[in-house]
Structure formats: C-alpha cells, structure tokens
Amino acid sequence: MRSWRGVFLLILTRAVCEALYPGPDEGWQVYTSVADVEGKCVCTVVAPAQTPCSRDPRNRQLRHLTERVQNVTQSMELLDLRTSRDLQYVRDSEPLVRGVEARVRTANSNPRSLSPKGFQDLKRSVSQLLPLLPVLQQYRADAALLLDLKEEVRNLSLALATIQEELGAYDYEELQHRVITLQTRLQSCMNKLGCGRLTGISNPMTVRASGSRFGSWMMDAIIPSSDNRVWSMDGYFKGRRVLEYRTMGDFIKGQNFVVHILPYPWAGTGHVVYNGSLYYNKHQSNVVVQYHLRQRRVLLQRSLAEAGYNNTFPYSWGGWSDIDLMADETGLWAAHSSLARGGSLTLSRLDPGTLEVLRSWDTGFPKRSAGEAFLICGTLYVTNSHLAGAKVHFAYHTSTGSYEYADVAFHNQYAHLSMLDYNPRERALYAWNNGHQVLYNVTLFHVVHGGGGGGGPGEA
C-alpha cells in the first residue's frame, strides 16, 4: 500500500512528463521506493535522474545535439590552431617565395643572366619551399572540413529550430516551477533510499577530450555538494602533477586550475579523492599514500601487505594498475591481488585515517582478466574487458561473501578504458577512455524490506 503522499508524488511526476510527451509508454518508470517506519511506501522515484522527464525523445535529441555541438567546437578549435600555425609558416615563407619568383622571372626573360652558381642558389631556394607543399595540401583538406562543419552547423540550426517550434506550444515557466518542486521532493526521497543492485548503465556523456590515452579524473566521493572541485591526473607511470579545477565547468573549459606536485610519483590510474585527501599508489611499491589537498602535504603512507605491484597483477590493460583505490557509500577500499591469493582479485576495506586493512575478501576472479572494476554499496562490479564490447560481467557482494555473473551492457565508446570509478556523491561512473573524460549514469534496483506485509521490489 502506498500512502497518499506516495500516490500524489507519482501522479505529479507523471503529469509533468505527460505534458511534455503524451505518448502512452512515456513518463516516469518507477525503479526505487522507500518505506517509512510502518513499512508503507511514501515515495517513488527514478534513480538516478539527472534531469526530469529524461525519457522524453526530445530530451534525448537535445543530448545528441549537445554532443554534436561539442564535436563541432572541438573540430573548430583544432582547425583554428592548425590554421594559425600554418598561416604563420606561410607568412614566414613569403619573402623567400617572392625572391624565387623574381629570380625565375629574370632567368626566363634572360636565360644567359643565370650563372651556374646562381642556378644552384635557385635550386636551394626552391628546395626550401618544398615544405610548403604539405601545408598547402592541409589547407585544401581544411577547406573541405570547413564546408563539412558549415553543413553540420546548418543541420544543427534546423534541428534546434524544429525543437523550439515543438516546445513553443507549452507554458514552460509553469512547468519549470512544477519540475523544481518535484526535483526537491525527489532529492529528498533519494536521500532516504538505501543501496541497490546495478541493473543498467547509461550511454556515455563525453565531458572533455584532454591528456594522453591513459589517466584518471574525479570529484571528492563524500564531501558536501557545495564543493565542486575536479581533479585530473594524466598518465599512469611516475606522474606527480595533479590539476585541481574549481568547478566542473572550469574542467570542461580547461581553465581556473591550480597544480599540485606530489612528493612521490604515482603508479597506475586507481586514485581516489576521499574527504579532502587524495589516495594513490606510490610508484614501484605497494604503498598507499594519503595526500591532503588543502594542506598540500602527505599525511600518511602505509604498505598494503602482500599486494602485488609493478605490473605483477594489473588489470587486463596493464599500466601498473595493480592497486585500484576506490570509494562507495560505505567507505574507502582497495582492489588488488597477491601471490598468496593466486592472482585472484582481492577487495580490502581500509580505514581512511590509518590506512589499516579492516577486512579483506577474496573474490576468486582472476585480476589479470578484469578490464576495470568499481564498487557500489559494498558490491564490486568487474568488466570483462577494457576494449570495445566490454560489459559488466561479474559482481561480488561483500555483505554475503557471495558472487554472481552479471550481464550489464556497457558502451565503451572510445574503445580503451584505463579508469572506471563510481562516485557515491554524484551516483555516477567516471571513466578515462582513450584520452576522453566520460560520465555514465547508473540504474540501481532497490528492494524495500518493511513490516506488516508492506514492502517489496522497487519496481512494484
């Protein structure tokens, strides 16, 4: 039985979505619910919902258009950079071109005026002009690219105009007010929800393309939502440079950042920021380092006993990924392996203040066969590959010490994962995918256990 509060919230949710898209199959699908002390369901919610009515086809179309705009922007920036560089080269070569042109004109009108030495000088000048040929070829290619970008911008303008015409029929100021009210209720409800089982991963959202093929980026896993700093660590071998951006917007634009130079280099990409500190694996060791980001100093370092390092037990992609630090709703963890464990993936719960291992679980999964791994609500999820076609293949539940084979689709858009971590504060997966920083939403199935005959699966 739902109380009148849950029914009202569900009706209001569906009313807003149906106003936007009146199709019979659209609206809010109920994934999660929560029970009060009497076991009654008091709210229903789509989890996670980044924006209201995300199932509206126009919403998906807008996301697709946004990705296309980002691609056009990146192409334009690259084109501008290349054109500026080549234009400067052409300008620098202009005096030489004019000189060769004058000498050729003179030789053409009076062949006898060209001495053997003058002929050799002319040959050398012409040779110096040969590098201009690929530049001019690139200009021709860029001219074709410019036409393509112009056509893409025209198509985007037409698509946006079409969407604007469709949206113009609705009173969106009123709807916006209703949506804000609804979002507040949904957030309040989601804060009451417990943990759930992973049932779906969204399509990727490319936040930025920067850095090398391998790296790591993250937000703090547990600090208040008012702190929106983003950290980026490029590379997996002997790196020491950490970029700290003030907001996600600054990270996207590559501006307003400060640089931390770590006292010890890192290994791998399995870093995590947890409660104001960066935790990372010290290069050529199984030592975990805690570096306080505001104090800019190391607070603690401790060896992870028996854990392999130096590519002894990495993920399938290598990269010194022997030790993968991660966080979930319950605390700080490390995924690793050792000779004593026969190379199977071991999950250890760490004390954030002392880095002492509180408890370890042997999952039985060969760590070298794992593409990447992440933790949600005490359950470790493992992908079967780091390449295209990867999916979540294995799940280990620390609450019961049991495992199961999973089949959760995962779109590896850029075909080479070197980092995949869950952020419990944002309820999203952060990935570094072949030089692209990517976000995924997750869908969790929540089961309510209540007394008095109440409770049941979240989809009820």
Secondary structure, DSSP 8 states (H G I E B T S, - for coil): -B-HHHHHHHHHHHHHHHHH---TT-S----EEEE-TTS-EEEEE-SS-SSTTTTSHHHHHHHHHHHHHHHHHHHHHHHHHHHHHHHHHHHHHHHHHHHHHHHHHHHHH-GGG--HHHHHHHHHHHHHHTTHHHHHHHHHHHHHHHHHHHHHHHHHHHHHHHHHHHHTTS-HHHHHHHHHHHHHHHHHHHHH----EEEEE---EEEEE-S-SSEEEE--SSS-TT---EEEEE-SEEEEEEEEESSHHHHHHT-SEEEEEEEEEEESS--EEETTEEEEEBTTSSEEEEEETTTTEEEEEEE-TT---SSSS-BTTBTT-S-EEEEETTEEEEEE--TTTTTEEEEEEE-TTT--EEEEEEEEEEGGG-S-EEEETTEEEEES-SBTT-EEEEEEETTTTEEEEEEEE---TTSBEEEEEEETTTTEEEEEETTEEEEEEEEEE-EEE-STT-EEETT-
